[in-house]
Amino acid sequence: MSTTIWVLIVILALILGFVGGFFAARKYMENYLKKNPPINESMLKVMMLQMGQKPSEKKLHQMMTAMKAQGKKK
């Protein structure tokens, strides 16, 4: 076989690998987020009750904004 055919095969394999990898990673992340949803205010409230704290709305909002700010730093 000529060199151009080999180059075309390699390029085609790379493109198919990237496309397949993208969709596989996307499906993996969708399943991961279904099993482990991000934290919300009701989850925070339950966690605070389990730790023996009485959650007020003000404290819940403060913790949520602090967590969102920390997530934006990363």
C-alpha positions as CSV (number, residue, x, y, z in Angstrom):
1,M,0.0,0.0,0.0
2,S,1.1,3.5,-0.6
3,T,2.0,6.0,2.1
4,T,-1.0,8.2,1.4
5,I,-3.4,5.4,2.1
6,W,-1.7,4.7,5.5
7,V,-1.8,8.4,6.4
8,L,-5.5,8.5,5.5
9,I,-6.3,5.4,7.6
10,V,-4.4,6.8,10.6
11,I,-6.2,10.2,10.3
12,L,-9.6,8.4,10.0
13,A,-8.8,6.2,13.0
14,L,-7.9,9.3,15.1
15,I,-11.1,11.1,14.2
16,L,-13.2,8.1,15.0
17,G,-11.4,7.7,18.3
18,F,-12.0,11.3,19.3
19,V,-15.7,11.2,18.3
20,G,-16.2,7.8,20.1
21,G,-14.3,9.0,23.2
22,F,-16.3,12.2,23.3
23,F,-19.7,10.3,23.3
24,A,-18.4,7.7,25.8
25,A,-17.2,10.3,28.2
26,R,-20.5,12.2,27.8
27,K,-22.5,9.1,28.6
28,Y,-20.3,8.3,31.6
29,M,-20.7,11.8,33.1
30,E,-24.5,11.6,32.6
31,N,-24.7,8.3,34.5
32,Y,-22.3,9.6,37.2
33,L,-24.5,12.7,37.8
34,K,-27.6,10.6,37.9
35,K,-26.0,8.4,40.7
36,N,-24.3,11.3,42.5
37,P,-26.3,14.5,42.0
38,P,-24.8,17.8,43.0
39,I,-25.6,19.1,46.4
40,N,-28.7,21.4,46.9
41,E,-30.3,23.2,49.8
42,S,-32.4,20.3,50.9
43,M,-29.4,18.1,51.1
44,L,-27.5,20.8,53.1
45,K,-30.5,21.1,55.5
46,V,-30.5,17.3,56.1
47,M,-26.7,17.3,56.7
48,M,-27.0,20.2,59.2
49,L,-29.8,18.4,61.1
50,Q,-27.6,15.2,61.2
51,M,-24.8,17.3,62.7
52,G,-27.1,18.6,65.4
53,Q,-27.4,22.2,64.0
54,K,-30.7,23.9,63.5
55,P,-30.6,25.2,59.9
56,S,-32.0,28.7,59.3
57,E,-32.7,30.0,55.8
58,K,-30.0,32.6,56.2
59,K,-27.4,30.0,57.1
60,L,-28.5,27.7,54.2
61,H,-28.2,30.6,51.7
62,Q,-24.8,31.6,53.1
63,M,-23.5,28.0,52.8
64,M,-24.8,27.6,49.3
65,T,-23.2,30.9,48.1
66,A,-19.9,29.8,49.8
67,M,-20.0,26.5,48.0
68,K,-20.8,28.1,44.7
69,A,-18.0,30.6,45.1
70,Q,-15.6,27.8,46.0
71,G,-16.7,25.8,42.9
72,K,-16.0,28.8,40.6
73,K,-12.4,29.1,41.9
74,K,-11.5,25.6,40.7
